[in-house]
Amino acid sequence: MNNLSQESCEACRADAPQISDEELKQLIGKIPDWNIEVRDSIMQLEKTFRFGSFIKALTFSNKIGEAAETEGHHPTLLTEWGKVTVTWWSHKIKGLHRNDFIMAARTDEIFKQSHD
Amino acid sequence: MNNLSQESCEACRADAPQISDEELKQLIGKIPDWNIEVRDSIMQLEKTFRFGSFIKALTFSNKIGEAAETEGHHPTLLTEWGKVTVTWWSHKIKGLHRNDFIMAARTDEIFKQSHD
């Protein structure tokens, strides 16, 4: 159990601070399989999950979408035959917030549950 | 009614020919809002559809996924807050087949139906 996945997202305001370098190091250690991608100078968390069919991939996208709706924090979901690439970042602050790490950890939990 | 959307996909073999330049011109005229993108030398049909929420975007992705399953021909679906980018191409022939234009036209029909 990754405790991070059990945390709730807090409301993210436009003036909320991005995570510090120290927090980044600590939090990325809790979700070691996630990549940090930088697009248009915006740091994002990204991971690709693999499945045996298109419909299994889409089912996973729906589960992540449901979790996103619950927290009011939304990723991008690239659904392809046999894989889903999930990308989390905080639009309002144009970077990473603790919320993104919480949702990344929860994404891993949902993937694990769907394979148990 | 776009007649193209009423056609069925035919099985696409690895040795099936890509569409000719003439066919391309004729078929793209039937789906004028779609862009042709070339990625890794592969021609793809792409269009972004806009919605008022994340969940409406995801619902649309599901409808397209359902149509894809029915025809056994699958797109990539990039679901984001308020939009879905749909990309069609034929993996087996690394390019565009008539099937892709049929599915693009059908995608437009599904979008239109979900807004009627």
gemmi code that builds the backbone of each chain (N, CA, C; Angstrom):
import gemmi

chains = {
    "A": [
        ("MET", (0.844, -1.204, 0.000), (0.000, 0.000, 0.000), (0.877, 1.251, 0.000)),
        ("ASN", (0.644, 2.097, -0.952), (1.367, 3.356, -1.028), (0.511, 4.414, -0.340)),
        ("ASN", (0.997, 4.951, 0.810), (0.172, 5.881, 1.579), (-0.249, 7.105, 0.782)),
        ("LEU", (0.611, 7.491, -0.141), (0.333, 8.653, -0.978), (-1.021, 8.517, -1.674)),
        ("SER", (-1.333, 7.301, -2.105), (-2.573, 7.078, -2.858), (-3.812, 7.253, -1.990)),
        ("GLN", (-3.615, 7.222, -0.680), (-4.753, 7.358, 0.230), (-5.033, 8.809, 0.596)),
        ("GLU", (-4.147, 9.710, 0.234), (-4.366, 11.122, 0.532), (-5.443, 11.697, -0.394)),
        ("SER", (-6.055, 12.791, 0.057), (-7.016, 13.481, -0.809), (-6.357, 14.691, -1.446)),
        ("CYS", (-6.803, 15.012, -2.642), (-6.297, 16.224, -3.290), (-6.855, 17.439, -2.562)),
        ("GLU", (-6.044, 18.457, -2.452), (-6.566, 19.710, -1.913), (-6.850, 20.636, -3.086)),
        ("ALA", (-7.753, 21.592, -2.870), (-8.074, 22.536, -3.939), (-6.799, 23.240, -4.372)),
        ("CYS", (-6.572, 23.288, -5.658), (-5.339, 23.885, -6.172), (-5.657, 25.256, -6.758)),
        ("ARG", (-5.177, 26.291, -6.115), (-5.410, 27.654, -6.613), (-4.281, 28.055, -7.563)),
        ("ALA", (-4.565, 29.066, -8.376), (-3.565, 29.527, -9.345), (-2.307, 30.046, -8.649)),
        ("ASP", (-2.455, 30.494, -7.385), (-1.272, 31.018, -6.682), (-0.644, 29.985, -5.749)),
        ("ALA", (-1.084, 28.718, -5.863), (-0.469, 27.661, -5.049), (0.971, 27.453, -5.530)),
        ("PRO", (1.881, 27.162, -4.599), (3.268, 26.979, -5.030), (3.451, 25.624, -5.707)),
        ("GLN", (4.337, 25.579, -6.690), (4.739, 24.281, -7.229), (5.567, 23.591, -6.153)),
        ("ILE", (5.702, 22.286, -6.247), (6.490, 21.573, -5.248), (7.959, 21.990, -5.341)),
        ("SER", (8.621, 21.937, -4.204), (10.049, 22.289, -4.167), (10.875, 21.127, -4.714)),
        ("ASP", (12.142, 21.391, -5.004), (13.040, 20.337, -5.491), (13.129, 19.195, -4.483)),
        ("GLU", (13.126, 19.567, -3.198), (13.247, 18.557, -2.142), (12.003, 17.657, -2.103)),
        ("GLU", (10.836, 18.301, -2.190), (9.578, 17.531, -2.217), (9.526, 16.635, -3.452)),
        ("LEU", (9.970, 17.193, -4.579), (9.955, 16.443, -5.832), (10.750, 15.148, -5.676)),
        ("LYS", (11.933, 15.274, -5.094), (12.819, 14.121, -4.895), (12.149, 13.083, -3.993)),
        ("GLN", (11.526, 13.590, -2.953), (10.881, 12.695, -1.974), (9.646, 12.007, -2.583)),
        ("LEU", (8.851, 12.797, -3.316), (7.596, 12.254, -3.858), (7.840, 11.317, -5.037)),
        ("ILE", (8.797, 11.648, -5.892), (9.044, 10.787, -7.057), (9.581, 9.432, -6.588)),
        ("GLY", (10.216, 9.426, -5.426), (10.696, 8.166, -4.842), (9.557, 7.225, -4.468)),
        ("LYS", (8.377, 7.809, -4.265), (7.204, 6.994, -3.898), (6.491, 6.437, -5.122)),
        ("ILE", (6.755, 7.016, -6.283), (6.155, 6.511, -7.541), (7.280, 6.340, -8.576)),
        ("PRO", (8.185, 5.393, -8.297), (9.427, 5.305, -9.071), (9.244, 4.954, -10.543)),
        ("ASP", (8.111, 4.396, -10.930), (7.938, 4.005, -12.333), (7.407, 5.136, -13.211)),
        ("TRP", (7.129, 6.259, -12.616), (6.606, 7.396, -13.390), (7.752, 8.229, -13.939)),
        ("ASN", (7.573, 8.700, -15.156), (8.563, 9.593, -15.766), (8.149, 11.045, -15.574)),
        ("ILE", (9.156, 11.884, -15.459), (8.878, 13.323, -15.500), (9.164, 13.798, -16.913)),
        ("GLU", (8.132, 14.338, -17.561), (8.286, 14.901, -18.898), (8.119, 16.416, -18.777)),
        ("VAL", (8.873, 17.148, -19.562), (8.714, 18.605, -19.584), (8.225, 19.003, -20.979)),
        ("ARG", (7.023, 19.580, -21.026), (6.455, 20.019, -22.307), (6.066, 21.489, -22.189)),
        ("ASP", (6.521, 22.299, -23.096), (6.263, 23.745, -23.035), (6.638, 24.281, -21.653)),
        ("SER", (7.767, 23.825, -21.149), (8.298, 24.245, -19.838), (7.417, 23.811, -18.668)),
        ("ILE", (6.498, 22.890, -18.900), (5.616, 22.413, -17.826), (6.010, 20.986, -17.448)),
        ("MET", (6.339, 20.791, -16.174), (6.680, 19.439, -15.709), (5.413, 18.608, -15.571)),
        ("GLN", (5.480, 17.379, -16.063), (4.328, 16.483, -16.024), (4.782, 15.094, -15.578)),
        ("LEU", (3.885, 14.370, -14.920), (4.144, 12.965, -14.555), (3.476, 12.080, -15.599)),
        ("GLU", (4.206, 11.096, -16.097), (3.647, 10.275, -17.181), (4.027, 8.801, -17.025)),
        ("LYS", (3.083, 7.936, -17.326), (3.350, 6.492, -17.287), (2.423, 5.784, -18.271)),
        ("THR", (2.958, 4.760, -18.923), (2.156, 3.960, -19.857), (1.833, 2.605, -19.225)),
        ("PHE", (0.567, 2.232, -19.280), (0.076, 0.965, -18.727), (-0.345, 0.064, -19.881)),
        ("ARG", (-0.005, -1.212, -19.808), (-0.261, -2.113, -20.943), (-1.368, -3.131, -20.647)),
        ("PHE", (-2.122, -3.461, -21.687), (-3.294, -4.335, -21.586), (-3.357, -5.262, -22.797)),
        ("GLY", (-4.227, -6.268, -22.702), (-4.303, -7.255, -23.775), (-5.267, -6.933, -24.898)),
        ("SER", (-5.943, -5.783, -24.818), (-6.901, -5.425, -25.874), (-7.189, -3.924, -25.816)),
        ("PHE", (-7.885, -3.444, -26.827), (-8.293, -2.041, -26.833), (-9.312, -1.786, -25.729)),
        ("ILE", (-10.257, -2.700, -25.592), (-11.363, -2.458, -24.666), (-10.876, -2.504, -23.201)),
        ("LYS", (-9.879, -3.351, -22.931), (-9.314, -3.358, -21.569), (-8.601, -2.036, -21.287)),
        ("ALA", (-7.936, -1.510, -22.282), (-7.273, -0.207, -22.124), (-8.317, 0.879, -21.856)),
        ("LEU", (-9.404, 0.854, -22.633), (-10.448, 1.873, -22.475), (-11.153, 1.742, -21.119)),
        ("THR", (-11.322, 0.513, -20.655), (-11.924, 0.290, -19.333), (-11.054, 0.928, -18.247)),
        ("PHE", (-9.741, 0.776, -18.387), (-8.816, 1.400, -17.433), (-8.933, 2.930, -17.508)),
        ("SER", (-8.979, 3.472, -18.702), (-9.139, 4.934, -18.858), (-10.390, 5.418, -18.123)),
        ("ASN", (-11.449, 4.612, -18.201), (-12.690, 4.986, -17.502), (-12.525, 4.982, -15.990)),
        ("LYS", (-11.789, 3.998, -15.500), (-11.562, 3.936, -14.037), (-10.753, 5.148, -13.566)),
        ("ILE", (-9.754, 5.518, -14.363), (-8.945, 6.684, -13.992), (-9.805, 7.954, -14.103)),
        ("GLY", (-10.656, 7.999, -15.120), (-11.547, 9.139, -15.290), (-12.503, 9.295, -14.117)),
        ("GLU", (-12.972, 8.162, -13.601), (-13.881, 8.171, -12.447), (-13.161, 8.720, -11.209)),
        ("ALA", (-11.941, 8.243, -10.991), (-11.146, 8.732, -9.853), (-10.856, 10.226, -10.014)),
        ("ALA", (-10.625, 10.644, -11.236), (-10.332, 12.055, -11.518), (-11.550, 12.924, -11.197)),
        ("GLU", (-12.732, 12.448, -11.604), (-13.958, 13.197, -11.336), (-14.188, 13.330, -9.831)),
        ("THR", (-13.914, 12.246, -9.099), (-14.113, 12.254, -7.650), (-13.261, 13.342, -6.995)),
        ("GLU", (-12.040, 13.497, -7.487), (-11.132, 14.471, -6.874), (-11.179, 15.839, -7.561)),
        ("GLY", (-11.878, 15.922, -8.674), (-11.907, 17.200, -9.406), (-10.542, 17.576, -9.957)),
        ("HIS", (-9.732, 16.561, -10.266), (-8.382, 16.797, -10.814), (-8.207, 15.817, -11.968)),
        ("HIS", (-7.922, 16.349, -13.159), (-8.042, 15.528, -14.367), (-6.730, 15.366, -15.122)),
        ("PRO", (-6.467, 14.154, -15.591), (-5.258, 13.884, -16.370), (-5.547, 14.001, -17.866)),
        ("THR", (-4.544, 13.758, -18.692), (-4.835, 13.379, -20.070), (-4.654, 11.867, -20.153)),
        ("LEU", (-5.511, 11.248, -20.964), (-5.526, 9.794, -21.120), (-5.410, 9.471, -22.603)),
        ("LEU", (-4.273, 8.928, -22.981), (-4.100, 8.513, -24.383), (-4.380, 7.016, -24.463)),
        ("THR", (-5.558, 6.685, -25.000), (-5.984, 5.295, -25.096), (-5.650, 4.764, -26.482)),
        ("GLU", (-4.904, 3.665, -26.527), (-4.534, 3.030, -27.798), (-4.829, 1.535, -27.670)),
        ("TRP", (-4.669, 0.792, -28.754), (-4.831, -0.657, -28.672), (-3.782, -1.191, -27.679)),
        ("GLY", (-4.275, -1.728, -26.543), (-3.359, -2.382, -25.604), (-2.563, -1.488, -24.683)),
        ("LYS", (-2.797, -0.187, -24.719), (-2.093, 0.662, -23.753), (-2.786, 1.992, -23.497)),
        ("VAL", (-2.527, 2.493, -22.288), (-3.020, 3.817, -21.910), (-1.846, 4.604, -21.337)),
        ("THR", (-1.629, 5.792, -21.861), (-0.612, 6.682, -21.294), (-1.325, 7.753, -20.482)),
        ("VAL", (-1.002, 7.776, -19.176), (-1.654, 8.705, -18.255), (-0.671, 9.827, -17.926)),
        ("THR", (-1.136, 11.065, -18.031), (-0.280, 12.221, -17.755), (-0.976, 13.132, -16.751)),
        ("TRP", (-0.273, 13.411, -15.666), (-0.831, 14.285, -14.612), (0.011, 15.546, -14.482)),
        ("TRP", (-0.654, 16.669, -14.395), (-0.016, 17.925, -13.988), (-1.109, 18.880, -13.570)),
        ("SER", (-0.714, 19.992, -12.979), (-1.708, 20.936, -12.465), (-1.763, 22.150, -13.382)),
        ("HIS", (-2.813, 22.206, -14.179), (-2.966, 23.254, -15.192), (-2.857, 24.644, -14.576)),
        ("LYS", (-3.511, 24.807, -13.410), (-3.585, 26.146, -12.812), (-2.224, 26.715, -12.442)),
        ("ILE", (-1.304, 25.833, -12.043), (0.015, 26.328, -11.634), (1.073, 25.984, -12.694)),
        ("LYS", (0.618, 25.435, -13.817), (1.528, 25.092, -14.920), (2.719, 24.271, -14.436)),
        ("GLY", (2.426, 23.262, -13.634), (3.511, 22.412, -13.134), (2.972, 21.350, -12.205)),
        ("LEU", (3.838, 20.837, -11.351), (3.461, 19.728, -10.470), (3.094, 20.202, -9.072)),
        ("HIS", (2.000, 19.649, -8.584), (1.493, 19.896, -7.237), (1.473, 18.528, -6.546)),
        ("ARG", (1.420, 18.531, -5.252), (1.329, 17.251, -4.531), (0.158, 16.404, -5.052)),
        ("ASN", (-0.936, 17.098, -5.426), (-2.103, 16.394, -5.979), (-1.730, 15.436, -7.112)),
        ("ASP", (-0.782, 15.846, -7.945), (-0.415, 15.019, -9.107), (0.249, 13.718, -8.671)),
        ("PHE", (1.027, 13.795, -7.605), (1.684, 12.590, -7.091), (0.662, 11.669, -6.420)),
        ("ILE", (-0.289, 12.294, -5.731), (-1.380, 11.515, -5.114), (-2.136, 10.752, -6.210)),
        ("MET", (-2.465, 11.453, -7.292), (-3.251, 10.817, -8.362), (-2.420, 9.789, -9.141)),
        ("ALA", (-1.131, 10.030, -9.260), (-0.258, 9.044, -9.918), (-0.221, 7.762, -9.088)),
        ("ALA", (-0.073, 7.920, -7.768), (-0.048, 6.750, -6.879), (-1.383, 6.017, -6.943)),
        ("ARG", (-2.463, 6.798, -7.009), (-3.793, 6.172, -7.076), (-3.986, 5.456, -8.423)),
        ("THR", (-3.430, 6.012, -9.476), (-3.484, 5.361, -10.798), (-2.815, 3.987, -10.727)),
        ("ASP", (-1.661, 3.935, -10.065), (-0.965, 2.650, -9.887), (-1.832, 1.655, -9.116)),
        ("GLU", (-2.495, 2.144, -8.074), (-3.375, 1.279, -7.263), (-4.509, 0.706, -8.124)),
        ("ILE", (-5.104, 1.562, -8.930), (-6.224, 1.131, -9.775), (-5.742, 0.099, -10.793)),
        ("PHE", (-4.558, 0.323, -11.346), (-3.995, -0.651, -12.296), (-3.765, -1.986, -11.596)),
        ("LYS", (-3.196, -1.918, -10.390), (-2.908, -3.133, -9.618), (-4.211, -3.885, -9.310)),
        ("GLN", (-5.227, -3.135, -8.879), (-6.520, -3.762, -8.540), (-7.147, -4.441, -9.761)),
        ("SER", (-6.971, -3.814, -10.923), (-7.601, -4.381, -12.116), (-6.838, -5.600, -12.625)),
        ("HIS", (-5.692, -5.892, -12.018), (-4.931, -7.084, -12.401), (-4.869, -8.126, -11.288)),
        ("ASP", (-5.509, -7.833, -10.145), (-5.501, -8.801, -9.026), (-6.439, -9.966, -9.338)),
    ],
    "B": [
        ("MET", (-26.562, 13.285, -44.202), (-25.982, 11.930, -44.041), (-24.759, 11.766, -44.949)),
        ("ASN", (-23.655, 11.396, -44.365), (-22.446, 11.131, -45.140), (-22.409, 9.637, -45.451)),
        ("ASN", (-22.549, 9.276, -46.726), (-22.653, 7.859, -47.070), (-21.450, 7.045, -46.615)),
        ("LEU", (-20.301, 7.711, -46.586), (-19.070, 7.039, -46.164), (-19.234, 6.390, -44.789)),
        ("SER", (-19.932, 7.087, -43.904), (-20.079, 6.589, -42.527), (-20.936, 5.331, -42.461)),
        ("GLN", (-21.690, 5.074, -43.543), (-22.562, 3.886, -43.548), (-21.853, 2.654, -44.107)),
        ("GLU", (-20.680, 2.836, -44.658), (-19.931, 1.687, -45.196), (-19.359, 0.862, -44.046)),
        ("SER", (-19.068, -0.406, -44.341), (-18.408, -1.248, -43.343), (-16.928, -1.338, -43.667)),
        ("CYS", (-16.131, -1.477, -42.622), (-14.700, -1.683, -42.833), (-14.479, -3.076, -43.405)),
        ("GLU", (-13.546, -3.182, -44.327), (-13.172, -4.520, -44.793), (-11.901, -4.937, -44.056)),
        ("ALA", (-11.687, -6.243, -43.967), (-10.489, -6.731, -43.292), (-9.266, -6.128, -43.967)),
        ("CYS", (-8.358, -5.597, -43.187), (-7.175, -4.938, -43.746), (-5.959, -5.841, -43.544)),
        ("ARG", (-5.455, -6.361, -44.659), (-4.269, -7.224, -44.575), (-3.004, -6.370, -44.706)),
        ("ALA", (-1.911, -6.940, -44.251), (-0.628, -6.225, -44.297), (-0.237, -5.885, -45.732)),
        ("ASP", (-0.726, -6.683, -46.711), (-0.360, -6.409, -48.099), (-1.439, -5.614, -48.846)),
        ("ALA", (-2.415, -5.091, -48.104), (-3.429, -4.251, -48.744), (-2.772, -2.953, -49.195)),
        ("PRO", (-3.215, -2.408, -50.317), (-2.585, -1.169, -50.779), (-3.067, 0.034, -49.975)),
        ("GLN", (-2.174, 1.000, -49.791), (-2.633, 2.271, -49.239), (-3.480, 2.948, -50.312)),
        ("ILE", (-4.291, 3.892, -49.909), (-5.125, 4.581, -50.895), (-4.245, 5.374, -51.857)),
        ("SER", (-4.742, 5.515, -53.087), (-4.007, 6.288, -54.105), (-4.202, 7.786, -53.838)),
        ("ASP", (-3.372, 8.604, -54.467), (-3.501, 10.063, -54.317), (-4.883, 10.536, -54.755)),
        ("GLU", (-5.396, 9.887, -55.790), (-6.705, 10.282, -56.309), (-7.816, 9.962, -55.301)),
        ("GLU", (-7.721, 8.739, -54.746), (-8.701, 8.351, -53.716), (-8.613, 9.279, -52.505)),
        ("LEU", (-7.369, 9.595, -52.119), (-7.144, 10.474, -50.965), (-7.879, 11.796, -51.165)),
        ("LYS", (-7.716, 12.364, -52.334), (-8.335, 13.652, -52.646), (-9.857, 13.552, -52.584)),
        ("GLN", (-10.360, 12.443, -53.111), (-11.808, 12.252, -53.153), (-12.363, 12.016, -51.741)),
        ("LEU", (-11.649, 11.190, -50.965), (-12.154, 10.825, -49.636), (-12.013, 11.964, -48.627)),
        ("ILE", (-10.916, 12.701, -48.683), (-10.732, 13.789, -47.717), (-11.782, 14.880, -47.952)),
        ("GLY", (-12.260, 14.965, -49.200), (-13.334, 15.917, -49.520), (-14.634, 15.579, -48.798)),
        ("LYS", (-14.779, 14.310, -48.406), (-16.000, 13.884, -47.706), (-15.913, 14.120, -46.194)),
        ("ILE", (-14.685, 14.321, -45.692), (-14.504, 14.605, -44.251), (-13.595, 15.839, -44.130)),
        ("PRO", (-14.137, 16.994, -44.587), (-13.279, 18.175, -44.760), (-12.673, 18.735, -43.474)),
        ("ASP", (-13.258, 18.404, -42.307), (-12.729, 18.973, -41.060), (-11.581, 18.155, -40.460)),
        ("TRP", (-11.254, 17.052, -41.074), (-10.161, 16.220, -40.550), (-8.821, 16.672, -41.114)),
        ("ASN", (-7.816, 16.642, -40.275), (-6.461, 16.974, -40.718), (-5.703, 15.710, -41.073)),
        ("ILE", (-4.805, 15.841, -42.025), (-3.867, 14.749, -42.285), (-2.559, 15.088, -41.580)),
        ("GLU", (-2.163, 14.228, -40.652), (-0.893, 14.401, -39.943), (0.039, 13.297, -40.410)),
        ("VAL", (1.306, 13.610, -40.535), (2.291, 12.586, -40.884), (3.247, 12.429, -39.691)),
        ("ARG", (3.255, 11.230, -39.111), (4.140, 10.959, -37.966), (4.959, 9.717, -38.278)),
        ("ASP", (6.254, 9.827, -38.153), (7.141, 8.703, -38.508), (6.814, 8.188, -39.913)),
        ("SER", (6.607, 9.111, -40.810), (6.299, 8.804, -42.226), (4.957, 8.091, -42.412)),
        ("ILE", (4.117, 8.095, -41.370), (2.805, 7.434, -41.468), (1.705, 8.500, -41.532)),
        ("MET", (0.896, 8.454, -42.596), (-0.210, 9.402, -42.715), (-1.341, 8.984, -41.785)),
        ("GLN", (-1.878, 9.969, -41.078), (-2.953, 9.709, -40.128), (-4.037, 10.767, -40.293)),
        ("LEU", (-5.278, 10.387, -39.995), (-6.396, 11.336, -39.972), (-6.641, 11.759, -38.530)),
        ("GLU", (-6.759, 13.054, -38.293), (-6.888, 13.518, -36.902), (-7.878, 14.670, -36.787)),
        ("LYS", (-8.643, 14.654, -35.719), (-9.590, 15.748, -35.456), (-9.831, 15.855, -33.953)),
        ("THR", (-9.978, 17.080, -33.478), (-10.251, 17.308, -32.058), (-11.706, 17.735, -31.890)),
        ("PHE", (-12.386, 17.089, -30.963), (-13.797, 17.370, -30.664), (-13.883, 18.003, -29.272)),
        ("ARG", (-14.706, 19.040, -29.132), (-14.760, 19.787, -27.867), (-16.057, 19.550, -27.087)),
        ("PHE", (-15.908, 19.556, -25.760), (-17.015, 19.242, -24.841), (-16.966, 20.183, -23.641)),
        ("GLY", (-18.036, 20.165, -22.859), (-18.119, 21.075, -21.717), (-17.551, 20.536, -20.418)),
        ("SER", (-17.037, 19.309, -20.428), (-16.484, 18.740, -19.191), (-15.560, 17.568, -19.536)),
        ("PHE", (-14.856, 17.093, -18.532), (-14.007, 15.919, -18.722), (-14.866, 14.689, -18.989)),
        ("ILE", (-15.938, 14.570, -18.216), (-16.731, 13.340, -18.290), (-17.480, 13.249, -19.636)),
        ("LYS", (-17.869, 14.394, -20.178), (-18.500, 14.377, -21.504), (-17.491, 13.956, -22.567)),
        ("ALA", (-16.265, 14.395, -22.414), (-15.199, 13.992, -23.339), (-14.966, 12.480, -23.243)),
        ("LEU", (-14.922, 11.976, -22.024), (-14.672, 10.543, -21.814), (-15.839, 9.693, -22.332)),
        ("THR", (-17.042, 10.201, -22.169), (-18.227, 9.502, -22.698), (-18.124, 9.372, -24.219)),
        ("PHE", (-17.679, 10.437, -24.870), (-17.487, 10.400, -26.326), (-16.405, 9.375, -26.689)),
        ("SER", (-15.303, 9.374, -25.951), (-14.242, 8.382, -26.204), (-14.802, 6.963, -26.135)),
        ("ASN", (-15.697, 6.742, -25.182), (-16.304, 5.416, -25.049), (-17.169, 5.057, -26.244)),
        ("LYS", (-17.892, 6.040, -26.750), (-18.745, 5.784, -27.924), (-17.880, 5.445, -29.137)),
        ("ILE", (-16.781, 6.158, -29.290), (-15.888, 5.874, -30.418), (-15.235, 4.502, -30.221)),
        ("GLY", (-14.890, 4.193, -28.969), (-14.296, 2.889, -28.664), (-15.240, 1.744, -28.987)),
        ("GLU", (-16.521, 1.969, -28.722), (-17.551, 0.963, -29.005), (-17.665, 0.735, -30.522)),
        ("ALA", (-17.692, 1.824, -31.283), (-17.749, 1.716, -32.752), (-16.491, 1.023, -33.279)),
        ("ALA", (-15.365, 1.311, -32.663), (-14.087, 0.704, -33.077), (-14.099, -0.804, -32.843)),
        ("GLU", (-14.626, -1.202, -31.684), (-14.709, -2.623, -31.363), (-15.607, -3.348, -32.363)),
        ("THR", (-16.713, -2.708, -32.699), (-17.661, -3.304, -33.642), (-16.995, -3.600, -34.979)),
        ("GLU", (-16.139, -2.694, -35.434), (-15.497, -2.845, -36.746), (-14.133, -3.525, -36.645)),
        ("GLY", (-13.645, -3.723, -35.427), (-12.313, -4.315, -35.278), (-11.219, -3.417, -35.836)),
        ("HIS", (-11.452, -2.108, -35.780), (-10.465, -1.134, -36.277), (-10.391, -0.020, -35.233)),
        ("HIS", (-9.188, 0.224, -34.712), (-9.073, 1.042, -33.495), (-8.264, 2.319, -33.695)),
        ("PRO", (-8.752, 3.417, -33.132), (-8.036, 4.698, -33.218), (-7.147, 4.894, -31.984)),
        ("THR", (-6.453, 6.009, -31.911), (-5.985, 6.482, -30.611), (-6.935, 7.593, -30.187)),
        ("LEU", (-7.182, 7.636, -28.888), (-8.119, 8.592, -28.308), (-7.413, 9.352, -27.203)),
        ("LEU", (-7.152, 10.614, -27.433), (-6.534, 11.440, -26.392), (-7.639, 12.217, -25.691)),
        ("THR", (-7.965, 11.761, -24.474), (-9.051, 12.375, -23.708), (-8.461, 13.383, -22.732)),
        ("GLU", (-8.937, 14.612, -22.812), (-8.492, 15.675, -21.911), (-9.720, 16.383, -21.361)),
        ("TRP", (-9.529, 17.312, -20.404), (-10.659, 18.089, -19.921), (-11.256, 18.833, -21.114)),
        ("GLY", (-12.501, 18.480, -21.485), (-13.216, 19.246, -22.505), (-12.855, 18.941, -23.945)),
        ("LYS", (-11.985, 17.967, -24.177), (-11.740, 17.620, -25.584), (-11.209, 16.209, -25.771)),
        ("VAL", (-11.481, 15.700, -26.955), (-10.960, 14.388, -27.364), (-10.336, 14.543, -28.749)),
        ("THR", (-9.097, 14.106, -28.874), (-8.454, 14.087, -30.184), (-8.447, 12.644, -30.687)),
        ("VAL", (-9.103, 12.444, -31.822), (-9.250, 11.102, -32.394), (-8.300, 10.984, -33.587)),
        ("THR", (-7.532, 9.902, -33.628), (-6.572, 9.689, -34.723), (-6.790, 8.304, -35.312)),
        ("TRP", (-7.007, 8.284, -36.622), (-7.232, 7.017, -37.324), (-6.113, 6.755, -38.328)),
        ("TRP", (-5.591, 5.553, -38.327), (-4.728, 5.097, -39.414), (-4.715, 3.580, -39.355)),
        ("SER", (-4.131, 2.964, -40.388), (-4.135, 1.498, -40.440), (-2.732, 0.979, -40.131)),
        ("HIS", (-2.594, 0.447, -38.933), (-1.293, -0.005, -38.425), (-0.648, -0.997, -39.387)),
        ("LYS", (-1.474, -1.923, -39.878), (-0.922, -3.019, -40.696), (-0.260, -2.520, -41.967)),
        ("ILE", (-0.785, -1.454, -42.547), (-0.207, -0.959, -43.808), (0.576, 0.337, -43.584)),
        ("LYS", (0.701, 0.721, -42.295), (1.461, 1.933, -41.947), (1.006, 3.135, -42.785)),
        ("GLY", (-0.296, 3.320, -42.862), (-0.811, 4.456, -43.626), (-2.325, 4.462, -43.631)),
        ("LEU", (-2.880, 5.119, -44.608), (-4.335, 5.280, -44.676), (-4.983, 4.280, -45.621)),
        ("HIS", (-6.073, 3.697, -45.136), (-6.898, 2.746, -45.871), (-8.295, 3.378, -45.923)),
        ("ARG", (-9.094, 2.940, -46.842), (-10.473, 3.456, -46.909), (-11.176, 3.319, -45.557)),
        ("ASN", (-10.850, 2.246, -44.822), (-11.428, 2.030, -43.487), (-11.285, 3.264, -42.581)),
        ("ASP", (-10.151, 3.932, -42.677), (-9.898, 5.083, -41.799), (-10.844, 6.237, -42.108)),
        ("PHE", (-11.146, 6.404, -43.375), (-12.080, 7.465, -43.782), (-13.499, 7.107, -43.370)),
        ("ILE", (-13.835, 5.820, -43.484), (-15.154, 5.347, -43.022), (-15.302, 5.649, -41.528)),
        ("MET", (-14.268, 5.315, -40.750), (-14.352, 5.500, -39.296), (-14.311, 6.983, -38.915)),
        ("ALA", (-13.585, 7.779, -39.677), (-13.571, 9.227, -39.412), (-14.968, 9.800, -39.640)),
        ("ALA", (-15.601, 9.396, -40.743), (-16.961, 9.867, -41.037), (-17.923, 9.405, -39.944)),
        ("ARG", (-17.720, 8.179, -39.492), (-18.594, 7.650, -38.439), (-18.367, 8.402, -37.118)),
        ("THR", (-17.112, 8.770, -36.854), (-16.796, 9.562, -35.651), (-17.568, 10.883, -35.672)),
        ("ASP", (-17.588, 11.521, -36.844), (-18.364, 12.770, -36.992), (-19.849, 12.536, -36.712)),
        ("GLU", (-20.384, 11.423, -37.239), (-21.796, 11.097, -37.021), (-22.086, 10.930, -35.530)),
        ("ILE", (-21.204, 10.229, -34.836), (-21.392, 9.974, -33.398), (-21.340, 11.295, -32.628)),
        ("PHE", (-20.419, 12.170, -33.013), (-20.326, 13.481, -32.359), (-21.619, 14.265, -32.585)),
        ("LYS", (-22.096, 14.233, -33.826), (-23.317, 14.978, -34.165), (-24.510, 14.431, -33.366)),
        ("GLN", (-24.600, 13.092, -33.317), (-25.720, 12.470, -32.583), (-25.680, 12.844, -31.102)),
        ("SER", (-24.486, 12.932, -30.539), (-24.393, 13.201, -29.104), (-24.668, 14.684, -28.814)),
        ("HIS", (-24.820, 15.497, -29.866), (-25.147, 16.911, -29.666), (-26.545, 17.259, -30.180)),
        ("ASP", (-27.283, 16.265, -30.714), (-28.639, 16.542, -31.217), (-29.615, 16.701, -30.054)),
    ],
}
model = gemmi.Model(1)
for chain_id, residues in chains.items():
    chain = gemmi.Chain(chain_id)
    for i, (resn, *xyz) in enumerate(residues, 1):
        res = gemmi.Residue()
        res.name, res.seqid = resn, gemmi.SeqId(i, " ")
        for name, pos in zip(("N", "CA", "C"), xyz):
            atom = gemmi.Atom()
            atom.name, atom.element = name, gemmi.Element(name[0])
            atom.pos, atom.b_iso = gemmi.Position(*pos), 0.0
            res.add_atom(atom)
        chain.add_residue(res)
    model.add_chain(chain)
structure = gemmi.Structure()
structure.add_model(model)
structure.setup_entities()
